[in-house]
Each structure stands twice: as C-alpha cells, then as structure tokens.
Amino acid sequence: MTDTAWIDGALTSARPQAVGALLRYFRDLDTAEEAFQNACLRALKSWPQNGPPRDPAAWLIMVGRNVAIDDIRRSKKQEALPEDEAISDLDDAEEQLAERLDGSHYRDDILRLLFICCHPDLPATQQIALALRIVSGLTVKQIARAFLVSEAAMEQRITRAKARVADANVPFETPGAVERSERLASVAAMIYLIFNEGYSASGDTAEIRAPLCEEAIRLARLLLRLFQSEPEIMGLTALLLLQHARADARFDADGAVILLDDQDRSKWNKALIAEGLALIDKAMRHRRSGPYQVQAAIAALHARAEKPEDTDWTQIDLLYGALEIMQPSPVVTLNRAVAVSKVKGPQAALDMIEPLAARLSNYFHFFGVRGAFLMQLGRNEEARVAFDRAIALANTSAEAAHIRMHLDRLQRDSQPRGKKAGK
C-alpha cells in the first residue's frame, strides 16, 4: 500500500481511545501522549507494508505501552514495573486487548480523558487547549494558529494546564455515576466552546479556524456514542451540525458577512442538516428538554425553511422564551428580540432590548441589532449613532464592513432624490 491517507484517518479515530487507555496505565498525561506518538511512528512504518491491524486502537495501545515501559526500564532501572506477562507478544495481546476494549474500558477511558481535560481547576481557555492537544491531537502550532496567538504562548498554556492537572492529583480510576453526571455538562460546554471559536471567525480568519468546528463535531459525535440515550448530547450534536451546515453560505467572495435571510440556501449542506434534524427529533421524544435541545430546535426551524419567508418566527420566539427561563442571559434576550421584530415589529423588539443597554454596553451585536431596529423605524440619526458604536466595538474587519454597509444604505436613503446618480 502506498496511499497513507487511511493511516491518518485510523490514527485520528483511535487517538482518544488509545491515549485514554495509556493514561489509565501510566497515570501521567505526558507519558501517555509520548507513548501514543511513539506507537504512531511505528504504525507509519509497519502498516503500509503489513496492512491495517484488525483493531488499530488495540495495536496502538499495546505498542505504545511496551515502548514506554522499555523507556522507563532504561531510565529507571530500579523502579518496580508491571509483571512480565503484561508485556507479551503483540499478536497474542492484541486479541485479548480488543476483547476488553469492546467492553467498559472503551467508554471509561475516553470519559476519563475528557473529564481530565475539563477539570474544574482549569480555566476554559486551558480546557480547550488541552482537549485539542490531548484528545484531538492537533499540534501546538495548529492550535496557536486557530487562536491567533504565538506558538510559544500556546505551548505555555498547555504546559500550565498539564501542571494544574498534576498538582490537583486527579484520580485516574473509573469515573463514578455522580462524577459522570457532574462533569458531563463541563465536557459538553468545552466542546461547544471549541465550536464557537471556529464559528465566530470571519473574513480572512474563517478558513484558518473552520477546522475547530469540524473537530468539535467529531468530539460531540464521540460523546454521543458514549451517551446514546442522553437527549442533551443529542441536542448539542444536532446544534453543531445544523450551524455548521451553513458554513459555505455565511461569507461572500470578499469575506464579508452574509446574514441568514440573505444566504444562498442551496449552499447549505443537506447531509449535515438531515443528520441534525434526525437527532433533534429523536432528542425531543425523550421529553427532557435542555438548553442545547432548545437551541438546536431553533436552528432546525431555520434549516427547514426553504425560503426566509417560510421561517416560523412565532415558534422561534417561543423557543427563545423557554431558553430565557433555562439560561437567563441578556444575549439570549437580544437574540429573541430578532424573532420578536419579525412577529410583532421593530418597535416591540426595540422596547425589549432597551433595558439591556447597560449590561451590553461593550457588545458589538447589541448596537448592530439596535441600529437595525431603529433603521426599520425610520429613526435614521439614532441608527447612525448605534452603527458607529458597533463599528467601534467590532472584533473583525468583516463585522465592521457589515455595519458600514448599513451606514452606506442610510447615506443613500438620506440623499434628496434629485441628487442621486443618473437623476
């Protein structure tokens, strides 16, 4: 075999399972990661000649473990090691190991790995960086590029995260039912944050950070395999799929933002939409609603509308109302106001967001939305002030360019008819 693309896919797929098992064995993140990397190097030499093993994860675990034990023997000859029968011939060991991986170890190893990355002692930025490095296998350079920081700064962030995990003396035993319940929400939130880091990119950074969306979806699907009957994990996965399905229609050729109503819906990914719709429908049948399910249901209503005018804004308003109860937030209310403007008009929407001004005084989208409502009401001077503030708070050039488009429209509309070009 000369085409090695299948090897990259196999290594990526096996990584969480293999690193999790190696972590259980060695109880050290650095050792587990290094053992996996050494096993990958051997796979790159062996698999093209011999073909893929029956269970790539089992092969990588056994090879990584044996290589790491050999390294420990050389560096610490006096340290107690596992019994010799634990290190057996690879062909014999693979079959036995594969049988164990088919049972509870698979789920527990990956859960342990995800839980460690989402340890409560770690700030969100370190959780994301550690998960992308340890679970996803992205290089430090790739992660740094996605987060627009230097490679040295990202290396320090990941090193600090590993040190905190070590200092916290995190237990490596199988997580119990209570811990699973408590930490599952943290894992889901971490995956959602990874997705948002990619989804919030725009303009010339969109292509750089888009892989974060794909990686978040891969992790969400992984988590869903572990919790197949958990409706909130179904909702999370559906939400990411439905949002990412619009990726090709969100920006024009110059990198400018295209609003949802103006997007070419033929560019939406129908396969992702179908998968997302099936998942949210399945989740809702459990009748245990949660924030991810509600957000996914909103995204589903957009996805089901063949044309903007087909969108069920009344139902979206109701869903945002439910989300406000579950997760009270001025940003949720701001999003709901857009639906209210479609159902009850811009004045009702403006009345809804005015009380949010103090809490969202530094939020770009607040002033962009407020300016749009004012413009719809014909209050152009107030709209211009709001848009100017939005430009000052814009995080990217694409956001600023989108607001300038509204300002240009205001400028054109304010000109006397006789002074327009061609008149």
C-alpha positions in Angstrom: 0.0 0.0 0.0 1.4 3.4 -0.9 -1.5 5.6 -0.1 -1.2 6.5 3.6 -4.4 8.7 3.9 -6.2 5.8 5.5 -3.4 5.7 8.2 -4.0 9.3 9.2 -7.8 8.6 9.5 -7.2 5.5 11.6 -4.7 7.2 13.9 -7.1 10.2 14.4 -10.0 7.9 15.1 -8.1 5.7 17.5 -6.4 8.6 19.4 -8.9 9.3 22.2 -9.3 5.6 23.0 -5.6 4.8 22.9 -4.5 7.9 24.8 -7.2 7.2 27.4 -6.0 3.7 27.9 -2.4 4.7 28.1 -3.3 7.4 30.6 -5.1 4.8 32.8 -1.9 2.7 32.7 0.8 5.3 33.2 -1.3 7.9 35.1 0.6 10.8 33.5 -0.5 12.9 30.6 3.0 13.5 29.1 3.9 9.8 29.3 0.6 8.7 27.7 0.9 11.3 25.0 4.5 10.4 24.2 3.7 6.6 24.2 0.9 7.2 21.7 3.2 9.3 19.5 5.8 6.5 19.5 3.2 4.0 18.6 2.1 6.2 15.7 5.6 6.3 14.4 5.8 2.6 14.4 2.4 2.4 12.7 3.6 4.6 9.9 6.5 2.1 9.3 4.5 -1.1 9.8 1.0 -0.6 8.4 1.9 0.4 4.8 3.8 -2.9 4.5 1.6 -5.2 6.6 -1.8 -3.6 6.2 -4.0 -2.3 9.0 -4.4 -4.3 12.1 -7.8 -5.7 13.0 -8.2 -3.2 15.8 -5.9 -0.1 15.3 -6.6 1.2 18.8 -5.6 -2.1 20.5 -2.5 -2.2 18.4 -1.5 1.4 19.3 -2.2 0.8 23.0 -0.1 -2.3 23.2 2.8 -0.9 21.2 2.7 2.4 23.0 2.7 0.7 26.3 5.5 -1.6 25.5 7.7 1.2 24.1 7.0 3.4 27.1 7.9 0.5 29.5 11.2 0.0 27.7 11.9 3.7 28.0 11.2 3.5 31.8 13.4 0.5 32.1 16.3 2.3 30.6 15.9 5.5 32.6 14.7 4.0 35.9 16.1 0.5 36.2 15.4 0.2 40.0 11.7 1.2 39.6 9.1 -1.5 40.1 7.4 -2.5 36.8 4.4 -4.5 35.8 4.7 -8.3 35.7 6.4 -9.7 32.7 3.2 -11.4 31.4 1.7 -8.0 31.0 4.2 -7.4 28.2 3.5 -10.2 25.8 3.8 -11.0 22.1 1.9 -8.3 20.2 -0.2 -10.8 18.1 -1.4 -12.6 21.2 -2.0 -9.5 23.2 -4.0 -7.7 20.5 -6.9 -10.2 20.5 -7.2 -10.1 24.3 -6.9 -6.4 24.4 -9.5 -5.9 21.7 -12.0 -8.0 23.7 -11.5 -5.8 26.7 -11.9 -2.6 24.6 -15.2 -3.8 23.4 -16.5 -3.6 27.0 -16.5 -0.9 29.6 -12.8 0.2 29.2 -13.6 1.9 25.9 -16.2 4.2 27.4 -14.4 4.7 30.7 -11.0 5.5 29.2 -12.4 8.2 26.8 -14.6 9.6 29.6 -11.6 9.8 31.9 -9.6 11.6 29.3 -12.4 14.1 28.6 -13.0 14.7 32.3 -9.4 15.4 32.9 -9.3 18.0 30.2 -12.4 19.6 31.7 -11.0 19.6 35.3 -12.7 22.4 37.3 -9.3 23.8 38.3 -8.6 24.7 34.7 -10.0 27.9 33.1 -12.0 27.5 29.9 -9.1 28.6 27.7 -6.8 25.9 29.1 -9.5 23.2 28.9 -10.0 23.9 25.2 -6.3 24.0 24.5 -5.6 20.8 26.5 -8.5 18.9 24.8 -7.4 20.0 21.3 -3.9 18.8 22.1 -4.5 15.6 24.0 -7.9 14.3 22.7 -7.8 15.7 19.2 -4.1 15.5 18.5 -3.8 19.0 17.0 -0.2 20.3 17.1 0.7 23.2 19.2 1.3 25.2 16.0 -2.2 24.4 14.7 -3.9 25.3 18.0 -1.9 28.6 18.3 -2.8 29.5 14.7 -6.5 28.9 15.3 -6.5 31.0 18.4 -4.3 33.7 16.8 -1.6 33.6 19.5 2.1 32.7 19.2 3.2 29.1 19.3 5.2 29.8 22.5 2.2 31.3 24.2 0.1 28.3 23.4 2.8 25.9 24.5 2.9 27.7 27.8 -0.9 27.5 28.1 -0.9 23.7 27.5 2.0 23.2 29.9 0.3 25.1 32.6 -2.9 23.1 32.1 -0.9 19.8 32.4 0.8 21.1 35.6 -2.5 22.0 37.2 -3.9 18.6 36.5 -0.8 17.0 38.1 -1.0 19.4 41.1 -4.6 18.6 41.6 -3.8 14.9 41.9 -6.6 13.9 39.7 -7.8 10.3 40.3 -7.4 8.0 37.3 -9.9 5.4 38.4 -13.2 4.7 36.5 -15.4 7.8 37.0 -18.4 7.0 39.1 -22.1 7.8 38.2 -22.2 11.0 40.3 -18.9 12.3 38.7 -20.1 11.5 35.3 -23.3 13.4 35.8 -21.5 16.4 37.2 -18.7 16.6 34.7 -20.7 15.7 31.6 -22.0 19.3 31.4 -18.5 20.6 31.6 -17.4 18.3 28.7 -20.4 19.4 26.6 -19.6 23.1 27.3 -16.0 22.6 26.3 -17.0 21.1 23.0 -19.5 23.9 22.4 -16.7 26.5 23.2 -14.4 24.8 20.7 -17.1 25.0 18.0 -17.8 28.7 18.8 -14.1 29.5 18.5 -14.3 28.3 14.9 -17.8 29.5 14.1 -17.2 33.1 15.4 -14.3 33.5 12.9 -14.9 35.7 9.9 -13.2 37.2 6.9 -9.6 36.0 6.5 -9.7 34.0 9.7 -12.6 31.8 8.8 -10.6 29.3 6.8 -7.9 29.1 9.5 -10.4 28.4 12.3 -13.0 26.4 10.4 -11.3 23.1 11.4 -12.2 23.9 15.0 -15.9 23.4 14.1 -15.2 20.1 12.4 -13.2 18.9 15.4 -16.0 20.0 17.8 -18.5 18.0 15.8 -16.1 14.9 15.9 -15.9 15.2 19.7 -19.6 15.7 20.0 -20.3 12.5 18.0 -17.7 10.7 20.1 -19.5 11.9 23.3 -22.9 10.8 21.8 -21.5 7.3 21.2 -20.8 7.2 24.9 -24.2 8.6 26.0 -26.5 7.3 23.3 -29.7 7.9 25.3 -28.8 11.4 26.7 -31.1 14.0 24.9 -28.9 17.0 25.7 -25.9 15.4 24.0 -28.1 14.7 21.0 -29.2 18.3 21.2 -25.6 19.5 21.3 -24.5 17.4 18.4 -27.6 18.5 16.4 -26.9 22.1 17.1 -23.3 21.9 15.9 -24.4 20.1 12.7 -27.1 22.5 11.8 -25.0 25.5 12.5 -22.0 24.2 10.5 -24.3 23.2 7.6 -24.5 26.9 6.7 -20.7 27.4 6.6 -20.4 27.7 2.8 -23.1 30.4 2.7 -22.0 32.6 5.6 -19.4 34.8 3.7 -19.2 36.2 0.3 -16.1 36.0 -2.0 -14.6 39.0 -0.2 -15.1 37.5 3.2 -18.0 39.8 4.1 -20.7 38.5 6.4 -24.0 37.3 4.7 -26.9 37.4 7.1 -29.1 34.4 7.4 -32.0 35.8 5.4 -29.7 36.7 2.5 -27.8 33.4 2.3 -27.9 31.2 -0.7 -29.7 28.2 0.9 -28.6 25.9 -2.0 -25.1 26.1 -0.5 -26.3 24.7 2.8 -25.0 21.1 3.5 -28.1 18.9 3.2 -26.4 15.9 4.6 -25.5 17.7 7.8 -28.9 19.2 8.1 -30.6 15.8 7.7 -28.4 14.3 10.4 -29.0 17.2 12.7 -32.8 17.2 12.2 -33.0 13.5 12.9 -31.0 13.9 16.1 -33.1 16.8 17.4 -36.3 15.0 16.6 -35.0 11.9 18.5 -33.9 14.1 21.4 -37.3 15.8 21.7 -39.1 12.5 22.0 -37.4 12.0 25.4 -39.3 14.9 26.8 -36.4 16.1 28.9 -35.7 19.5 27.4 -32.4 21.3 27.9 -30.6 24.4 26.6 -28.8 22.6 23.8 -32.0 20.9 22.6 -33.8 24.3 22.5 -31.0 25.9 20.6 -31.0 23.0 18.2 -34.7 23.3 17.7 -34.3 26.9 16.8 -31.6 26.0 14.3 -33.9 23.3 12.9 -36.7 25.7 12.2 -34.2 27.8 10.2 -32.9 24.7 8.4 -36.4 23.5 7.5 -37.4 26.9 5.9 -36.7 26.6 2.1 -37.1 30.4 1.9 -36.6 33.1 4.5 -40.3 34.0 4.5 -41.1 30.3 5.3 -39.4 30.7 8.7 -41.7 30.0 11.7 -40.7 33.1 13.7 -43.5 32.7 16.2 -42.2 29.3 17.2 -38.7 30.6 17.4 -39.9 33.4 19.7 -41.5 30.8 22.0 -38.3 28.7 22.0 -36.2 31.7 22.9 -38.6 32.4 25.7 -38.1 28.9 27.0 -34.3 29.4 26.7 -34.5 32.6 28.7 -36.1 30.6 31.6 -33.4 27.9 31.4 -30.4 30.2 30.9 -31.3 33.8 31.7 -28.9 36.0 29.7 -29.1 39.4 28.0 -27.6 37.8 24.9 -30.5 35.3 24.8 -32.9 38.1 25.1 -31.1 40.0 22.3 -31.5 37.0 20.1 -35.1 36.7 21.0 -35.7 40.3 20.0 -34.8 39.5 16.4 -37.7 36.9 16.4 -40.0 39.4 18.1 -39.2 42.0 15.4 -40.4 39.5 12.8 -43.6 38.7 14.7 -44.6 42.0 16.4 -42.5 44.6 14.6 -39.3 46.6 15.3 -40.8 48.8 18.0 -41.7 45.8 20.2 -38.2 44.4 19.7 -36.6 47.7 20.5 -38.6 48.0 23.7 -37.4 44.5 24.6 -33.7 45.3 24.3 -33.5 48.8 25.7 -33.2 47.5 29.3 -30.2 45.5 28.2 -28.1 48.6 27.2 -26.1 48.8 30.5 -25.2 45.1 30.5 -24.4 45.0 26.8 -22.6 48.4 26.6 -19.5 46.8 25.1 -21.2 44.2 22.9 -20.9 44.7 19.2 -24.1 42.8 18.3 -26.2 44.8 20.7 -25.6 48.0 18.8 -25.8 46.3 15.4 -29.2 44.9 16.2 -30.4 48.2 17.9 -29.3 50.1 14.8 -31.2 47.8 12.5 -34.4 48.2 14.5 -34.0 52.0 14.5 -33.4 52.0 10.8 -36.6 50.0 10.2 -38.5 52.6 12.3 -37.1 55.4 10.2 -35.1 56.8 13.1 -32.0 57.2 10.9 -29.9 59.6 13.0 -30.3 57.3 16.1 -29.5 54.3 13.9 -26.3 56.0 12.6 -25.1 56.6 16.2 -25.8 52.9 17.1 -24.0 51.7 14.0 -21.0 53.9 14.7 -20.8 52.4 18.2 -21.0 48.9 16.7 -18.1 49.6 14.3 -16.0 50.8 17.3 -16.7 47.5 19.1 -16.3 45.3 16.0 -14.0 42.3 16.6 -13.2 41.7 13.0 -12.9 43.7 9.8 -15.8 41.6 8.4 -18.1 42.8 11.2 -17.1 46.4 10.7 -17.7 46.1 6.9 -21.2 44.7 7.5 -22.1 47.7 9.7 -20.6 50.1 7.1 -23.0 48.6 4.6 -25.9 49.7 6.7 -24.4 53.2 7.1 -24.0 53.4 3.3 -27.6 52.5 2.9 -28.6 55.2 5.4 -26.5 57.7 3.5 -28.1 56.8 0.2 -31.6 56.9 1.7 -31.0 60.3 3.2 -30.0 61.9 -0.1 -32.5 64.1 -2.0 -33.9 62.2 -5.0 -32.6 64.8 -7.4 -29.0 64.3 -6.3 -28.9 60.5 -6.8 -26.7 59.3 -9.6 -28.4 59.3 -13.0 -31.0 61.8 -11.9 
